[in-house]
Amino acid sequence: MRLGSGTFAAGCVVIEVLGVTLFLRGFFPAPVRSSSGTEQHAELPAPEPLAGATSNWTNRPPPLFSKVVIMLIDGLRDDFVFGAKGVKFMPYTTYLVEKGASHSFVAEAKPPTVTMPRIKALMTGSLPGFIDVVRNLNSPALLEDNVITQAWASGRRIIFYGDEMWVKLFPRHFVEYDGTTSFFVSDYTEVDDNVTRHLDTVLKRGDWDMLILHYLGLDHIGHVSGPHSPLIGRKLGEMDSILRRIHTSLLSQERERPLPSLLVLCGDHGMAERGGHGASSVEEVNTALLLISSAFERKPGDVRQPQHVQQTDVAATLSVGLGLPIPRHSVGRLLLPVLAGRAMRQQLRLLHLNAVQLGRLLRENVPSYQREPGFEQFQMSERLHANWVRLYLEDSHSEVLLSLGHKVRRQYSDALRTLSLSLSTQGAHYDVYSMVVGAVMVLEVLVLLLLSVPQALGAAAELDVPLSSPVFCLLFYLTLLLLWAVHVIVCTSAESSCYFCSLAWPAVAAVLALVSALLCAVLSALTRTLVGGELLRRNPARSGSRRSELGLLLLLGTLGHAASLGSSSFVEEEHQTWYFLINTLCLALGHDICRHCFPGDSGDGAGGVTGAAPTQPDKSARHDVLDLDQRHKGPSSLDMPHGREKWMVLASPWLVLSCCRLLRSLNHTGVQWAHRPDLGHWLASSDHKAELSVLVALCLLAIFALAHQRCSPVSRVAMALGLLGVYCYRAATGHLLLLPWQRDSKGISKGIVEARFVYVFVLGLLFTGSKDLLKSRVIPADHTRQPAGLWDLHGGLVLLVALLLRPHNLPVLLCSLLVQAVMTRFVWRPLRHNAAEVTAMHYWFGQAFFYFQGNSNNIATVDISAGFVGLNTYVEVPAMFLTAFATYAGPMLWASHLVNFLSSDSRSGPALRHACFCYALLCSLPASAYILLVTALRYHLFIWSVFSPKLLYEGVHLLLTAAVCLSFTASDQSHAKS
């Protein structure tokens, strides 16, 4: 079967997406929750250690508090409470921290620092998997043993107001609740007012035991405006007043209760310097934790500095405070300050129960648990505790008893710390079989693409796929039978659950058949390559020095980037790799241009400009870059521009280089320099709103000048009105001044009407472009409709990006369009680069502009506020699409420009197929290499904080690559028909 190289590449990328999906499902396995998760309810608590005595304590200790109120403020990082902002905006909380009856902590949240995994960590005490980043969008019910389930099973009445994610995690546990969506980040007022409106009523009632309040406004402000926005201070002041109301109400009612109440102020995660969260920076993982109760009265002069603890310690502390069993899978330890003032026997009893629970968890997860230092310390603590119990029963008032008690408590504390650390650092349980099957599919696709390069990049841009050969069929069936046998053996002998084994047999058969077919195709292509090797040696391809040097640079740069992904530092600072490659490319192009404009006496085959009178270039040769028959020849003197345009060609690489250097100063990203102030921070501050307004207005005008040139007249009007709507939208949301000479914005709103006004023109441009493309397929004689339709589509994408990007990032969009225009007119056309080189350069620039936007390989840099532009409520599919498109705006715009550039000539059929194949290969190479590296480094120290987020980015990028390749194929078919 003969296929065009573009169609073949698109099919390969689709298969690779399936392989990556299966690999990710094995690498991020969904946690398996056994039905025995609540067995601990029926178990009696471990008895008090005994050493020859006749009696011991076998009952569970009574609760320490009568009522518990949890006030969770989303995004409450530690310096918002314990730093300068806390002193300035939260005076009552600061008083409690410094002089009140409280204990303050800095709780460290493990990555991923997104809301749903952090709620699970707070309530279960366990470490959620990284896949919870994805499941954060649609949380299933939590089946793992947790504090809420324990409290509900013991008859506690629980009331909840706030983030509806709690209702999804605990659907049957609240006697009263009112959930609000956490994903509509443009709202930071009503989302908190809907929680506070219930406060006065519920605090006056006494028919509840546990009250949970989850406030989202602070986190939403961070996503939209960042942690240094003036709105942060106002929100902190609002939270401080609410905390005061709750605390005052609890104190006034304590006289009627035998036990004191506990008020917990905490955050689920912190907030990065750009306002996001999800990664492992200090600002994201350090959260404030404040325990307030009259039981924690302090003496005058008692200074209590915030202690550093783990967020997982909260579950064990809450369970003990409510007199409940500690959750079965908790790796946290009891916070000792909570026990201060209690009888020594009660303190040791509670510490022993915590140590028994951690010791049991260690035995279940570590085969060699007896050699673990924490387990040895636990055994020593038990022996000392038993001696203390014996001495207590004999004489409960001796000084030796008190001294031994303090020693036992210190021993338990050390054992708990070591056990918790050992359990927290245990390696993840991977679904290795699913990972292997997915990795094999990805590698087979990559090898097949590499072996198909000679045919796919040939003049015909077609290749033979041996799907009907008898030898192929025999080999296929033998391979399929062998894989079935391996599958049966693995699934019947696997000790743990496996996703691939749990699939229905038709799905398994389809995957195994696909793997077998790919293997046979690889072997066939390898045989064809080896057999045809002699012919290739006898008839080597001719290549000019210009092409070979630039091609070698592009090849080595791409391979070097793929190899660099094996280092955690290079992954964290990947933007530096692309900045270096882009700078090197510009310098190489500058050298190339100089060599062709000033050939000298070197005898170079490349033509240049002579001293003859300038001759205007032939306009019909404008698209010779697409003429594949000429791709090995350097430009002649007639091809190179003359006069003023010659100097523009000479200046073009340096102009591109200057744009890239400017964009590097706009957004500092990565890890090493992300904390340093940059131009984007300066522009986004409220003090420079007038400057930002002027800059945005100028950028929108320049964007219109660059983007409308190839569009139809109607599309130009739509583009102009749409860009005007973009400015009005940002002015309505308070980011810009409606008029630059205004002092401040008035009437700030969500900008719903303005954003939807822009969406109308975006859809209009996309509809116009799609209509012209369909007409070009129906009317083959009309050659002009397809390029016009493609440029209208491109204009629609540009307008959508302008709407979704933050205002200070509009220079990124402007520079992207400017570089595209400069490279098209003064580099690619005069130098007649072939389709493969043009595709590689588009890919490089797309990757660089991904990081120019301020993105990184941390999840925290994903701007989820873009997903709610023009929405007045959370709608999952549009929000996910808009967020993904805004994140990958750079690569998508450069891919769109590549399709338009290569489709702008009637001879572009082979070029489009070549470009599609090269783009698929360029995207498959780093994805495949990274999957191999991640598999080898799956027990690396930074596997979850560094490598796993990058793996998710690669998966999404490969999915977008499949869409790009399909658009290449559609454009090629439309072009062939016309």
N, C-alpha and C positions, 0 to 999 in steps of 0.2 A: 504494500500500500504506500503510495506517495502522498506526503503531506507537505504543505508549506511550512517553512521553518517557524513562522509566527504561530500558526495553529499548533504545531508540535510543542513549542515552548509554553504556550498557554496551558495546554493539557498537562505538561510536566509540572508546572507551578501549582495547578489545582490538586494534583496528586500529592505534591509536597506539602501543601496546606493540610491535607488529611493526615499525612505522616506526622507533621509537627503537632497537630491536635492530639493524636494518640500519644505522642511522646510527652506532651504537657500533662495529659491526664494521668500518666504514670509518674511523672516527676512531681506533680502536685496532687497526690491522691486525696480524694475526699475522705475525711476521718470516718472510720468505721466505729459506730457506737453500738456496743453490745446491749442486749436486753437486761443484762445484769448490772446496768449502771446504777440502779437504785437498790441493789442488794444490801447496801450498807445500812439501810433503814432497819432491816430485820436483825442485823448483827448487834450483839451486845458490845458495849465499848470495852476496849482492852482493860483488864484489871490493873489496879495499882501494883507496881513491883513489890515482891514479897521476899523476905530473907529470914525465914524461920519463925515469923510471927503467926498468930492464929487468926488474924482478921485483916482484911484490906478493903479498900474503897472500890466497889464494882459498879456503882451507878454513874451515869453521866453527870457532870457538874451542872449546876443550875445556870440560867442565863445571867449575864452581867448587866443587861439593859432591858427596860420594859418596852421601849419604842425606839425605832431606828429610822432616821430620815437621811436619805442619800440625795444630795444636791450635786448632780454631775453637770459641769459646764464644759461643753464641747470645745476643744482647742485651748484649754486652760493650761498653758505652760507655766513652769515654776516661777519665772521672773515676773509674771503678771500678778502674783500674790506676794512673793518674798522680795521682789526687787523694787525699783523706783516707782514703777507704775502702781504697784500695790500700795505703797505708802501714800501716793498722791490721790488715787481714785478709790481705794478700798480702806478707808480709815477704820471702820469697825472690825473688819477682818484683820487688819494689822494690829489692832489692840488685842484681839484674841490670840494672835500669834505671839505677841511679845509679853503680854501680862495676863491673859485670860486663862480659863480652865480648858486647855487644849494641848494637843501634841501635833506638831507639824512635821511633814516629811516631804522629800522630793522622791516621787515614785517613778521608777524607770520603766517605760513601756517598751517591750521588744518589738522590732519590726515584724510585720507591716503595721505601721501606725495609722490605720484607718479605723473607723468607728466600730464596725461589727466585731472584728477580732478582739478589740480592746474591751468591749462589753463582755465578751466571752471570757477573757482573761480575768476581769474583775469579779465575775460571778462563779467561774469554775476553778480559778487558780491554775489552770493549765495554759500551755503555750499553743495558741491556734496555728494552723498551717498557713503557708503563704497563699494557698488557693483561696483563702477567705477574702483576699483582695477582690477577686472576681465575684465571689458569693456575696460580697458586701452590697451589691446592687439589688439582690433579691434573697433575703435571708430566710433559710428554712428554719423550722422549729428546732430548738436546741434539745437534743436527747441526752447529752452528757450530764452527769451528776453535777449539780450546781446549788448555790445558796438559795435561789428563788424556789426551785423545786423542793428543796429540803424544807424551807419555811412553809410552802403551800401544803406539803404533805403532813406537816405537824399541826395544821390548823390555823396558821397565822393568816391574818387578813392583810392583803397587799394592795395598795393603790398606786397607780402610775399615771403621770402626765408628762408628755414630751415626745421624743423621737419615736415614731411608730415602729422602728426596728425592734424595740423591746417587745412590742405586741406580737411581732412575727416570731421572735425567739421563744417567747413564753405565751402562747395563745390562750391558755386556759387558767392562768395563774392569778390574774388580777380581778378583784371584786369590783373594781371601778377603774376606768382608764379613758384617756383622751389622747390619741396619737396625732402627731404632726409629721409631715414629710421632711426628711433631712436633706433632700437633694436639691430643693429649690433655693439655691444659695443667694439669690437676689433679695430674699426676704430675711431681714434680721430684726424686725419689729414685731409683726403679728405672730411669728413663730414662737416668740417668748411670751407675748401677751396671752396666747392661748394656754400657756402653762400657769402663769401667775394668776389668771382670773379665778382659778379654783382654790387658791391658796387659803384665803381667809375662811372660807366655808369648811374646808377639810381640816384645818388646824383647830377649829372649835369643836369638831367632833372627836369622840373618843373611841370610835368603832373600827379602828385600824391598828395594826402592829408595825407596819412597814410602809413608808411613803418614799417613792422614788420620783425625782424631778430631773428631767434631762433638758437643759437649755442649749439651743443651737445657734443663737444669734451671734455669739462671739466668733464661732468658727466660720459662719457665713461672711462676716465682715472681713475676716482674714483672707478668705478665698477671693473676695471682690477687690479689697483695698489694701491688704497686707497688714502685718502686725503693728506698723507705725502710723496707721490711720488715726485721725482724731476721733473717729467713731469707736475705736477700741476703748479709750478712756471713758466715754459715756456709757458704754455697755458694762464695763467693770464697775462703775458707780451704781448702775442699776442692779447688778448682781449683788453688790455689797448691801444695798438696802433690803433686798429680798432675804439675804442671809440673816440680817438683823431681825427681820420680822419673824422668821422661823425660830431663831434662837430664843427670842423674847417670849414667844408663845410656849415653847417647850419648857422654859424655866418656870413660867407662871403656873403650869399644870403639874409640875413634879411633886408638889406637896400631896397630891391626891394619889400618888403611886408609890409602891414599896421600893421600886428600883429607879435609878436615873435614866434619862434618855440619852441617845447618841445621835449627834448630827455629823454627817460625813460630807465634807466639801472636797471634790476631786475633779480631775480632768481625765478624759479618756486617752488623749494624746496631746502633744504640743503643737507648735505652729512654726513652720520654716520661715526664713527671712522674706520669702516671696509670698507667704500666706498659705501655702499648701501644706500637705503632710502625707505621710506614707513611707518615708525613707527612715534613715537611722542617724540623722544629724542630732546634735545635742539639743537643739531647740525643739525637735520633734519628739524625742523620747523622754525628756524630763518634764514631768507633770507635777502640779501641786496636789498635795494630799493633806487635809486638815481634819483631825478628829476632835470634836468638841463635846464635852460632857461635864456636868458638875462633879463627876467622880474623879476628874483630873485636876482638882484644885491644886494650885501651886502656892508655895510660900513666897513672901516678899524677897526679891532678889534672886529668885529661881529663874535663871535664863535658860531657855530651851532652844537650841539651834536646830533647824530642820535636818533630820537624819535622812540619809540616802537608803532607800529600800526598793524592793521590786514591786511592780504593780500587782503581780500574782499573790503578794502577801495579804491583799485586802480580803480575798475570799476566806482564808483561814481565820482572819481576825473577826470578820462579820459572823462566821459560823459560831465561833466561841462566844461572841457577844450575845447571840440569840439562843445559846444553849443547843446548837444543832451539831450534827456530825460534820466534820470537814469533808468537802467534796472529794470523791474517790480519786480523781485524777489531778488533784491540786499538787503543784510543786512549790507552793508558797509556804512561808513560815509565819508563825504568830508574831505580831508586833509586841515586843516585850513592854514598852511603856504603857500599853493598855492594861497590863496586869499589875502595875505599880499600886501599892496600897492594899492589895488582896493578901489573904493569909498565905503563908509560905506553902502549906500543903496544897491549897487550891492552885497556886501558880505552878508547882511541880506537876500536879495532876494534868493540867491543861497542856503543858509543854510535853509531857509524856505521850498524851494522845496524838499530838501533832507529829512527834517523832515516830510513833508506831505507824501512822498513816503514810509518812514518807518512806519508812523502811519497807512497808508492804509494796508500795509502788516501785521501789528500787528492786525488790526481788522479782517482780513481774516483768521488768524491762531490761535488767542487766543479768546475764547468766552468771557472771563471776562477781555477784554482789558482795560476797563475803570478804573479798579483798579490797573493797572500796573503803577509803579512809572514813567516809561519813558513817558507814555501817559499823565500823569498829568503834568510832566515837559514841554511837548510839548504844552499843552493848555496854561500854564502860559507864555511860550515863545511867543506864538501867541498874547496873550493879550498885553504883553509888546511891541511886534513888532508893533501892531496896534497903540498903543500910540505914538511910535516913528514916524510912518508914518504921523500921524496927526500933530505932532509937526514939522516934516520936511516940510510938506506942508505950515505950517504957518510961520516958520522961519528956514531956512536951515543953519544958521551960528552961532547959539547960543552954548555956552559951555555946557548948559544942554543937548542939543541934542547930542553932542559928548559923554558926560558921559553916557547918557542913551543908546546910540548905543553900547558902549563897554559892558554895562551890558546885553543888549539883546544878543549880540554875545556870551558871556559866558554862558548865559542861554540856548541858542540853542546848544552850544557845549556839555553841560552837558546832555541835553535831547537826542541828537544824540548818545552819548556814552551809555546811559542807554537803549535806544531803540535797538541799535545794539547788545548790550550784551544780552538783553532779547530775541531777535529773534534768536541769535546764539545758545542759550542754550535750545531752544524749543525741546521737545521730538520728536523722529522720528515717522513717520507714518508707522506702521507695517501692513502687510497683515496677520492679526491674523488667519483667517480661513485657509489659506494655511499652516501657521505654525502649527496649531492644527492637520490638517490631516497628515502632514509629521511626527510630533512628535508621533502621535498615531501609525503610521506604525513602527517607530523605536522602540517604547516601546513594541509593540506586539511581534516583532522579539526577543527582549531581553528576555521577559518573556517566550516565547516559547523555547528559547535556555536553559534558566535556568531550566525549567520544564522537559526538555528532557535529562538532564545530566545523570540520572540513567541508561536509556536505551542506550544513545549514547556512554557512557564510559564502557558499559558492555563488556563481552568477545567477543560477536559476532559483536560488533560495528555497530549494526543496530537498527532501531526503526520503529514503526508503525505510519504511518501518515493516519488518518481516513478520506480519501477523498471520500469514497463510502458509508458510513453509512447512512441509511435513516434518523436517528435523526439528523445527521450532515447536510444533505441536507435541511431538514425542517428549522433548526435553521439558516442555511446560507441564505435561501430565506427571512426569516422574518427579519434578520439583514440587508440584502441588501435593502429591502423595507423601513425600518426605516431610513437608511442612505440616501436613495434617498429623502425621505420626508424632512429630515433635510437640505439636500443640496439645495433643491428648496426654502425652507423658508429662508435660509441664503442668497442665491444669489438674491432673489427678494426683500429682505429688506435691503441689504447692501447699505450704503450711499456712500462708496468709492469703487474704483475698486478693484477687487480680481482676482488674477491670476488663481486660481483653478476654479473659476466660468467662466472665459473666455475660458477655454479649450473646445474642441469639446466633444459632449456628449459620443461618443465611448471611448474617453480617460478617461472621468470622470467615466463612467460605469466600465471600467477596474480597475481603482484605488479603487473605492468603493467595487467592488467584491473582490479585493485583501484584503482590510481591513476586510471585512466580513469573508473571508476564514481564515485569520489569527486569528480573534477573536474566531471562532469556533474551530480552532486547539488548541488555548490556553485553552479554556474551556474543550476540550476533554483531553488534557494532564493533566490539573489540576484534573479532575475527576479520571483519571487513577492513578495519584499520591496519591490521597486521599484514593482510594479503595485499592491500593497496600501498603498503609502505614503499616497496621498490619503485612503483610508478611515481610516487610523490618525490622520491629522491632523484629520479631521472628527469623530472619536469618540475623543478622547484618554482615556487611562486616568486615573481619579481616584486620587489618592494623598494621604494625610494628610501633614501636615508632619513628624510623628514618623517615619513610615515613610521619607519621602524623605531626611530628615537622616541617619538611621542607615544607610539603604541607600547613600547617597552616601559615608558614611565607609567602609563595607565595600568599596565599589567602588574608591574612590580608594586605600585601603590595599592592596588586592590588586594593583592596577595599579602602585602605587609600589614594592611589593616586587619585582614582576617586573622593573621597570626598574632597580632597584638591583643586580641580578645582573650587570650589565655592568661593575661595578667590582670589582677583586680585593680591595680592602679591605672592601667590603660583603659579599663572599662569605666572607671569613675571619671577619668579625664579624656574620654573618647573625642570630645570636641577638639582637643588640642591636636589629635591625629588628623582630623579633617581640615582644620585650619592650616596645618603644615602642608598637607597634600594640595590644597587649593592654592596656597602661596607658591608652592613649587610648580604647579601647573601654569600659573600666570607667568612666572619667570621663564618657563620653557616655551610658552607661546610667544613671549616677547623676543626671545632669542630666535625663534622660528621666523617671526615676522621680519626681524632685522636681516636675517640671512636671505630672505626672498626679496626684500626691498633694496638691499645693497649687496648683490651677489659678488662683487669684486672680480678678481681674476682666478677664483678657486676652481673654476671649471665645473661648478656644481650644476647638476642637471636642472635645478630649479631655475625658472625664469625670473627676471627681475626688471627693474625700471632702468632703461638706458638713457643716454643723454639726448635722445631724439625728442622731437616735440611730443607733448602729451597726447595720447590717443584715448578717447573715451572708450570704456569697456563695452563690449557687446552685451546688450541687455538680455539677449536670448541665452547667454551663457550664465545667467544669474543662478540658475538652479543646477549647475554642473556638479555640485556636491552630491546630488542624488543620482548622478549618472555613474552607475557602478562599473561600467566599462572603462571609465577614466579614473578610477579611484586610486590607481597606483602611480599616476603621473602628477608631478608637481605643477603648480600654476604657472602659466606662461606670462610673458610681459603684457599681453593683452588682458589677461585675467586680473592682474593686480591693479588696484586703483592708482590714479595719478593726481598730482597737484595737492590740493587741500585735503582731499579724501585720503591720500597716502599718509599724511601726517596723523589723520584720525585713526587709521589702522595701526600706525606705530604707537599711538598713545593709548589704544584700547586696553591692552593688558594691564597697564599701570592705573588706568581708571578703575578697572575691576578690582585690582589689588587695593586701591584706596577705599573703595566701597566696603570690601571685606574687613579692612582694618578698622573702619569706623563702626561697623556692626559688632566687632569684637568688644568695643568699649561700651556698647549699648546695654548688653546683658552679660554679666559674669555668671557662669554656670559651672557645673562640676562640683567638686568638693573643696579643693585647695583654695580657690579664690572666690567662691560663691558668696562669702560673708562680706567681701569688700564692697564699698559703695561704688556704683556705676552710674552711667548717664541715665539709664532707665529709672533707677531709684530717685535721682534728682528730678526727673521730669514728672514722675508719678506723685511726688510730694504735694501736699495741698498749698505750699508756699509758692509753687511755680505753675499754678494752673493756667495763668495767662500765657506763659511761654509755651506750655504744652498745647494750648488751644491754637496758637498761631502755627506751631509746627504741624499739627494735625491738618489744619486747613490747607497749608501749602502742600503737604504730602498727598492729600486727596486730589488737589488740582493736578499735581504731577502724575498721579496714578491714572487719572482720566486721560491725560495727554498721551500716556504710553499705551494704555489698554484699549483705546477706542479706535485706533488707526485701521485695523483690519476688519472691524465690525460693520454691520449694515447700518444705514442711517437710523432706523427705528431702534436698533440696539444701542446706538450712541446716546440717544435721548434717555433710554432706560438706564444706561450706565450713569449718566450725569445726575439724574434724579435719585438713583440709588445711593450714590456717594454723598449727595446732599443729605439724604436720610440717615446715613451713617453718622455724620456730624451731629445731626439733631438728636439722634439716639444717645450719643455719648454726652451731649449737653443736658439731655433730660435726666440721665442717671447721675449727674453731678460730677462727672470726670472732666468736663470741659465747660468753658464759659460760652453762653450762646453768642455773645459778642465779646471780642478780646478785651475791650476796655471796661467791661463789667468787673466789679470787685469780687463778687461771689455769685454762685449759682442760687437761683431761687426756684422753689417748686420742684424739688428733686423727686423723681418718681422711678418706677421700674422700667420705663421706656417701652412698654409693651406695644403701644400704637406705632411708635416710630420704628421699632425693629420689624414689626409685621409689614409696615410700609416698604421697608427694604426687601423683605422676603418676597413681596409681590414682584419686584423688578428682577430679583434673582431667578425666580421661577419663570418669569417672562423671557429672560435671556436663554435659559436652559430649554424652554419650549421652542423658541425661535430657532436655536441651533439644531435641536433634534428634528424639527420640521424640515429644515434645509437638507439635513443628512438623509432623511427618508426620501425627499424629492430627488436627490442625486442618485438614489438607487432605483427609483421608479422611472426617471427620465435620464437614460445613460448619456444623452447628447449634451446635457447641461453640466459642464465641467466646473463651473464657478460656484455652484451651490455647496459642494462639500467643503472646500476651504473656508468659505464664509460661515457655514454652520459650525465648523470646528472652532473658529475664532469667537463666535458668539457663545459657545459653550465655555470656552476659556475665560471670556469676559464675565460670565455668570459666576464661575469659580472665584475669580479675582474679587468680585463684589462681595461674595459670601465671606471670603477671608478678611476683607476690610471690615466687615461687620463684626466678626468673631474675635479678631485680634484685639488685645488691649491697646488703648490709644498710643502709649509710648512705643509700641511695636510696629506701628504703621510705617516707619522708615525701613523696616525689614522688608515689607511688601514692596515699597517703592524701589529699594535697591535691587530686589529680585527681578522686577520688571525691567529696570534699567540695565542690569547685567545681561539679561536675556536679549534685549534689543541691541546692545553693543556687541555681544558675541555673535549674534546672527548676522549683523550687517558688516562688521569689520574683521571677523575672525573666521567663522565657519564657511561663509560663502567665498571670500577672496582666496583663502588657503585650500578650499575644496577638500575639507576633511570628509572621510567616508563615514557611512552610517554607524559603524562600530565605534569609531572614535568620538563622534558626536554623542552617541548614546552614553558612553562611559563618562564623558564630561558632564552631561546632564545629570547623571546619577551622582557624581561627586558633588556638584553644586547643590543638588537636592538634599544630600546628607549634611552639607555644611550649613545650609539655611535652616535645617531642623534645629541645629544648635544655636544659630544666630537668634532664633526666636526666644531663647532662654531655656530651652528644653535641656534635659540631661537624661541619664539612665536611672535617675531616681524617680519614684512615683510621685514625689512631692511636687515636681515641676509641672505635672499635668494640670492645666487650668480648667477645672470642672465648671467654672462660672460660664464658660463659653457654651456649655450645653443647655443653658437656661435663658439664652438671649431670645426675647420675644415670647417666652412661655410664662403663663401665670400660675402654672401648677406643674408638678413633676410628671412627665410623660416619658416612659423609659426609652423607647426606640429613638425618637427624635433627639433626646438628650444624649444618648450614647453616640449617635451619628455625629452630632455637632461637636461633641468633645473630641472624638477621634479625628474628625476633619480639621479642627483647629490645631490639634497637636501635630498632625502630619501635613500641615499646610505647605511647608517648604517642599518636601518630596513630591506631593501631589501636583503642585503648580508646575514644577520643572518637568514632571512626566507628561502633563497636559501640553506644555509647550513643545516637548519633543515630538509628540504625535502631530501637532499642528505644523511644526517646522518641516517634518518629513513628508507630510501629506500635501504640501503646497505646490506640488508639481505633478504633471501627468505621468511622469516616469518613476514615481515614488514607490511602486509596488514592491520590488525587491528590497528597497531601503527600509520600508516599514517592517517587512519580515525579518530582515537582519537586525533592526533595532529591537524588535520584540524578543528575539532570541538572545541578544546581548543583554538586554535589561533583565530577563529572567535569570540568565547565568550570573550576572553581577549581584543580584539579590539572593540567589540560592547559595552562592559560595560562602558568605559570612554566616548565613543561617545554619548551613550544614556544619561548618567548622565550629560554630559556637555550641551546637548540640553535642558534638563529640567532646569538646572541652568541658562543658558542664557535666557530662556523664563521668568524665575522668575526675573532675574536681567536686563531685557531689558531697564529699565530706570535708570540703575546705571550710576554714573558719568564717569566710565571708560569703558563703554560698547563698544565704538568705538576704543579707543586706546589700550585696553588690551584684552577684551573678544572676540571681533569680529575677529581679526587676528587668534586667537587660534581656533575659529570655522571653519575658512577656512582651517587651517592645519588639523583639525580633519576630515573634509570632504574629503580632498585629501588622507589622510592616510587610510580612510575607503575604498576609491576606490582602492588603492593599495592592501588593505587586500582582496578585492574581487578577484583581480588577483592572489594573493598568494593562496587563497583557491581553485581557479580553477586549479592552477598548482598541488596542493595536490591531487585533484580529478583525474586529468589526470594521475599523477604518480601512484595513487592507481589502476586505471583501467588497466594501462599498466602492473603493477606488477601482478594483478590478472590474466591477460591473459597469462602472461609468466609463 
